[in-house]
Amino acid sequence: MGTVILTQLLYMLIHWPVRLVPNESSELLPVNPDGSRAVDRSWSQNETWRQMEEVYKSGKVKAIGVANWSIPYLEELRKTWTVVPSVNQVELHPFLPQHELRQYCDKLGILLEAYSPLGSTGAPIMSDPDIQRIADKNGVSAATILISYHVNKGVVVLPKSVTEKRISSNKEVISLSEEDLAVLDGLAASGKAKRINTPLWGFDLGFADWYGPITS
């Protein structure tokens, strides 16, 4: 096999607005002696972004962005950025539509990427009766409806699967009616709001619906 020389990355993200203390206390994430996440609270993510801007300006990466950043955190970053994040990758689905964040990012030209667009393992989204009714009406699967929901709104979708059949079916996208989109947009407000991914970072991340644990 020949040697592969990587000259440029497609894009690079700050995965969470959290800096961990580098150590080898865990195979997955650095932790404190008590088992809590080893978060460096003295570090500013604005400095991390400044360093990423340097990499971007050097031409080693085509685009830089963030993930899991709320409006308050983006506003803080905005005070010092010279390069606007190209993308904000967040949990996004009808149970967590993040309408305000979408409008904010659209205004600044930040593309939203939806991870966990189908919910997650054990999540009730795929079996929700309202979503299933829309799927039945359109003659497609619930997964196709959930993926199409984002594509119809100009959001990049990152569905995950390990089976060839599902990977292939995840390519299917249909045009949804305004009526169907309105139903999907209103599911969270109807009492079905649910954030699935809430890591134990030890503090609030600035999302209005960040009901997950803020202490370990």
Secondary structure as the mmCIF struct_conf table of DSSP 4:
data_model
#
loop_
_struct_conf.conf_type_id
_struct_conf.id
_struct_conf.beg_label_comp_id
_struct_conf.beg_label_asym_id
_struct_conf.beg_label_seq_id
_struct_conf.end_label_comp_id
_struct_conf.end_label_asym_id
_struct_conf.end_label_seq_id
HELX_LH_PP_P HELX_LH_PP_P1 GLY A 2 VAL A 4
STRN STRN1 LEU A 9 ILE A 14
BEND BEND1 TRP A 16 PRO A 17
STRN STRN2 LEU A 20 LEU A 20
HELX_LH_PP_P HELX_LH_PP_P2 VAL A 21 PRO A 22
BEND BEND2 GLU A 24 SER A 25
BEND BEND3 GLU A 27 LEU A 29
STRN STRN3 VAL A 31 VAL A 31
TURN_TY1_P TURN_TY1_P1 PRO A 33 ASP A 34
BEND BEND4 GLY A 35 SER A 36
STRN STRN4 ARG A 37 ARG A 37
STRN STRN5 VAL A 39 VAL A 39
TURN_TY1_P TURN_TY1_P2 ARG A 41 SER A 42
HELX_RH_AL_P HELX_RH_AL_P1 GLN A 45 LYS A 57
TURN_TY1_P TURN_TY1_P3 SER A 58 GLY A 59
BEND BEND5 LYS A 60 LYS A 60
STRN STRN6 VAL A 61 ALA A 67
BEND BEND6 ASN A 68 ASN A 68
HELX_RH_AL_P HELX_RH_AL_P2 ILE A 71 ARG A 78
TURN_TY1_P TURN_TY1_P4 LYS A 79 THR A 80
BEND BEND7 THR A 82 VAL A 83
BEND BEND8 SER A 86 SER A 86
STRN STRN7 VAL A 87 GLU A 91
STRN STRN8 HIS A 93 HIS A 93
TURN_TY1_P TURN_TY1_P5 PRO A 94 PHE A 95
STRN STRN9 LEU A 96 LEU A 96
HELX_RH_AL_P HELX_RH_AL_P3 HIS A 99 LEU A 108
TURN_TY1_P TURN_TY1_P6 GLY A 109 GLY A 109
HELX_LH_PP_P HELX_LH_PP_P3 ILE A 110 ILE A 110
STRN STRN10 LEU A 111 TYR A 115
BEND BEND9 SER A 116 SER A 116
TURN_TY1_P TURN_TY1_P7 PRO A 117 LEU A 118
TURN_TY1_P TURN_TY1_P8 THR A 121 GLY A 122
BEND BEND10 PRO A 124 ILE A 125
TURN_TY1_P TURN_TY1_P9 MET A 126 SER A 127
HELX_RH_AL_P HELX_RH_AL_P4 PRO A 129 ASN A 138
TURN_TY1_P TURN_TY1_P10 GLY A 139 GLY A 139
BEND BEND11 VAL A 140 VAL A 140
HELX_RH_AL_P HELX_RH_AL_P5 ALA A 142 VAL A 151
TURN_TY1_P TURN_TY1_P11 ASN A 152 GLY A 154
STRN STRN11 VAL A 156 LEU A 158
BEND BEND12 VAL A 162 THR A 163
HELX_RH_AL_P HELX_RH_AL_P6 GLU A 164 SER A 169
TURN_TY1_P TURN_TY1_P12 ASN A 170 LYS A 171
HELX_LH_PP_P HELX_LH_PP_P4 SER A 175 SER A 177
HELX_RH_AL_P HELX_RH_AL_P7 GLU A 178 GLY A 186
TURN_TY1_P TURN_TY1_P13 LEU A 187 LEU A 187
HELX_RH_PI_P HELX_RH_PI_P1 ALA A 188 LYS A 192
BEND BEND13 GLY A 202 PHE A 203
BEND BEND14 GLY A 206 GLY A 206
TURN_TY1_P TURN_TY1_P14 ALA A 208 ASP A 209
BEND BEND15 GLY A 212 GLY A 212
BEND BEND16 ILE A 214 ILE A 214
#
